[in-house]
Amino acid sequence: MNFTIEREKLLRPLQQVAGVVERRQTLPVLSNVLVVVDGETLSLTGTDLEVELMAQVALDHSFDHSEITVPAKKLLDICKSLPDESRIQFVTEEQKLLVKAGRSRFSLATLPANEFPNLEESTGETAFTINQNYLKSVIDRTGFAMAQQDVRFYLNGMLFEVSTNRLRAVATDGHRLALCDAEVQVEVDDPVQAIVPRKGVLEMAKLFMDMDADVSVALSANHIRVEGTDLRFTSKLIDGKFPDYQRVLPKSTDKVVLSDKDAMKQCFSRVAILSNEKYRGVRLRLERSSLTTVANNPEQEEAEETINVDYDGTELEIGFNVNYLLDVMNVVRSEQVKIQLSDSNSSALVTDANDESALYVVMPMRL
């Protein structure tokens, strides 16, 4: 291996690939990045056996085919530490990779490329193309509701459901649910479901930088693959059955509250200061044209605030985890938020007042 590249061209793709590499690995080669030079293309690949990311960079000249694996974090730290205008030369020498830039010289241990694992290809794909910004928006509006390390392993990720001309993303941790729809050009006989693990979702969301560009998404029995101009991201899927989220969506909500989103968010944030640190419960008291939020804690302290809302129903008192409400307020896009309720024991349905492509369900708390 012998090639030269500008630091500026190498740094960002190397950061992206190193992001999926786990530092503590049972297999030493999984701490490495696979470096492949083929003609005028440099490919960098990182994997943890669940998620794989390959980034490609155009080289200034054509070089002979060669491949090697080197420690991902060390190579990234070296590139970060070099001056901005550096040109970096990579040369293999016996079992080492020499990295030279100006008067700096580093010798890195390597492992053979044939030891580097590949996520196997799987057949039977459902494929469509979507704008990067659109896909990132769908992930951002639902990802906060994914479970973390739940024993119900199928909740530790996001459901992607593809039906004709629609992509739907759903996430839930059993206490709240987020759902967002996007229009895509695709035809399927029956809806296709895939549960993408939490790490895969988070890494995917980090990739999108050229927001005007499209990416192709392919779902197969075991994998999701997202390909852009110079990136190919692959993640294994969670092998499990996602709960029937349709059953969770409140149906008979006869009480509708419309409010300024920022006013409600600030009210919740202030009152939350004196809520119980562990349970984060607040009481919402709805009366005609007003919403009063109350919080108490074990120190007998109390916070209360009333805001004006558009509400013309009967009086209702209901408890919620205030963090769940604030998470929703953070992703609602418009200035107005709509909350639909039925009684004090039923879940709330929260939507953007002007856009129902995303909806949120929050279970009540007994206080």
WOCORZI-V74092 format. One record per backbone hydrogen bond with DSSP energy under -1.0 kcal/mol. NH is the residue of the N-H (numbers start at 0). CO is the residue of the C=O. If there is no record, write none. Layout:
[[NH:CO] [NH:CO]]
This chain:
[[2:89] [4:87] [6:85] [9:5] [10:6] [13:9] [14:10] [15:11] [16:12] [17:13] [18:14] [19:16] [29:26] [30:27] [31:28] [32:69] [33:44] [34:67] [35:42] [36:65] [37:40] [38:62] [40:37] [41:56] [42:35] [43:54] [44:33] [45:52] [47:50] [51:233] [52:45] [53:231] [54:43] [55:229] [56:41] [58:39] [62:38] [65:36] [67:34] [68:110] [69:32] [71:30] [74:70] [75:71] [76:72] [77:73] [78:74] [79:75] [80:76] [81:77] [85:82] [87:4] [88:99] [89:2] [90:97] [91:0] [92:95] [95:92] [96:107] [97:90] [98:105] [99:88] [100:103] [103:100] [105:98] [107:96] [109:94] [110:68] [114:111] [115:112] [125:218] [127:216] [129:214] [131:212] [132:210] [134:130] [135:131] [136:132] [137:133] [138:134] [139:135] [140:136] [142:138] [144:141] [145:142] [146:154] [152:150] [154:151] [155:152] [156:154] [157:195] [158:169] [159:193] [160:167] [161:191] [162:165] [164:185] [165:162] [166:181] [167:160] [168:179] [169:158] [170:177] [172:175] [176:360] [177:170] [178:358] [179:168] [180:356] [181:166] [185:183] [191:161] [193:159] [195:157] [197:155] [200:196] [201:197] [202:198] [203:199] [204:200] [205:201] [206:203] [210:208] [212:209] [214:129] [215:226] [216:127] [217:224] [218:125] [219:222] [223:234] [224:217] [225:232] [226:215] [227:230] [231:53] [232:225] [233:51] [234:223] [235:49] [236:221] [237:194] [239:237] [244:242] [246:243] [247:244] [252:250] [254:340] [256:338] [257:309] [258:336] [260:334] [263:259] [264:260] [265:261] [266:262] [267:263] [268:264] [269:265] [270:266] [271:267] [272:269] [273:270] [274:271] [279:275] [281:319] [282:293] [283:317] [284:291] [285:315] [286:289] [288:310] [289:286] [290:306] [291:284] [292:304] [293:282] [294:302] [296:300] [299:296] [302:294] [304:292] [306:290] [308:288] [309:257] [310:308] [315:285] [317:283] [319:281] [321:279] [324:320] [325:321] [326:322] [327:323] [328:324] [329:325] [330:327] [331:327] [336:258] [337:350] [338:256] [339:348] [340:254] [345:342] [347:361] [348:339] [349:359] [350:337] [352:335] [358:178] [359:349] [360:176] [361:347] [362:174] [364:318]]
